Amino acid sequence: MHVDTRQMEGTVRQADVCIMGAGPAGISLAREMAASSVRVALLESGGLDFDPQMQQLSSGPTHGPVLPSVKVNHRQFGGNANVWGIKLGGPDKGLRHALFDEMDFEAREWVPHSGWPLTREDLMPYYRRAQQVCGAGPFAYSPEHWARDGVQPLPLEGSQLETGIFQFSPYDVFCNTYREQLLRSEQVTVYTHATAVELQCAEGGEAVRTVRVARPGRPDWLLQAKVFVLACGGFENPRLLLMSRGRHPFGLGNAHDVVGRYYHDHLQGRSGYLIPHDRQLFKQAALYDLRMASGSYVMGYLKLSRQLQEKERILNLNTLMFPRARERQDRAIQAFNTLRERRLLRARPHETVPPLGLRQVARQAWLAACGLDYVSVVALRAKLGRQSTAYGTGHGGWSSLENVQNLFDRLELWHSIEQSPRPENRVALSGERDLFGCPRMALHWHWPQDDIEQTQRAMDLVAREIERAGLGRVERVYDAQGLPAIDWPGGSHHLMGTTRMHTDPRYGVVDAQCRVHGVPNLYVAGSSVFPTGGYANPTLTLLALALRLADHLAPQLQVHATELATG
């Protein structure tokens, strides 16, 4: 059932479980709960469709060179799934999935505050279920599973490189398929334009009794429940805890000043270009292209071995490879794509890319003109559907081109980079107020010098091991200061760590069951509970944790529902 709270009468509603946030984590949890005989309230701050007014609730001051919060915290049913932009084929868009490495769950001496209170093996049954929930292919993340005649992992013998596999799933599973299921469900009530602004504890107790909910142009209302789950994302989860003061002057669950701290995301950047010894490498590297294989979209990548990471004491990262033309031609096609994607002087309101100024437009136009011979050919081939102008993190298919070995000259080495969890990188409350009178969030972030040095060493090692494997020569690239060439403002919409998991409340917000320390009926779902993030996209892991949480909550909620039914 769907209730648009702008037209809702009454100021008090009830449910067995209240889930705040209708992104992939909240949706998956609601579906699991709906399968049992409990009443579920699913609160979504935005609407079923994009609402620019509600999106502005995500804005707030940003201190540091990262993407602003309003661009990476999408308020609409489906959450950030609505802005997943990887092109799978035709009009289909999707999301990249991978398992976290076993090492990502472990405490590493050289990564401060690392270590989860559970292992990858603990999550493996839920990983398998999450694979089905997100609509991806078979649960197969070994490169051997996807190898075929002519499509094999690159020969990496003699190096410390390994091949990993990404799989992809369609975004509309959450934005359309599951939305329609929940809107028809008799057990679930989806409340839209319903912004949770305060968690209220029972008088004399620590358990949450109600959540106060704001709506545009109408009085606030209350929702009472037995169990509450925050699934609002890595920024809104801590913000709501910090705003829920009541008898807790520093915020709910924040007795040790941990809420909002340890924020981390994945930086993106290039380390250089692989110039193959043999141009046939463009054909041999087909496994590392985003492509259809046995009915599923997959893509290979390179990663450094566990042994090398331990020896060199470095953060984790992966390496994607994208075909590129000569430097002049590559600069020209990138400028052409920039002008086209930014729509010259403005971007659409829900896009994450900022508009270009006149000076930037002029520079990009000049760069495109300097390679017009190449741009015109590629643009024509793209118009005819024979080639893309922008092979990269969001577009594959280059390995199927005719004479691919003659179309490109090098492979760009692109990385998703782990950040260490630092308490000074945090979400806090600012002095600004939103349309409901609530304090906006403030994001504080910097890239620690130790992270920079570890990333630089990891990139050096990737280049060394590629050359050791005999694949070709690597030309390294750096920024103007001689540092790793990271895309700024940084970030990948992977908002992690701000309500981190730890057995000790002095160092974490939730325990191993994702329950907020000291609050018996309040839980958190989503990537904000991740102590560390590795390099992998977080969705498969956060879905696994949401399914695990559902298994934990279902028995106690079913007992409560039975007690109510029997009087």
Order of alpha helices (4+ residues) and beta strands (2+ residues): beta-beta-beta-alpha-beta-alpha-beta-alpha-beta-beta-alpha-alpha-beta-alpha-beta-beta-beta-beta-beta-alpha-beta-alpha-beta-beta-alpha-beta-alpha-alpha-alpha-alpha-beta-beta-beta-alpha-beta-beta-beta-alpha
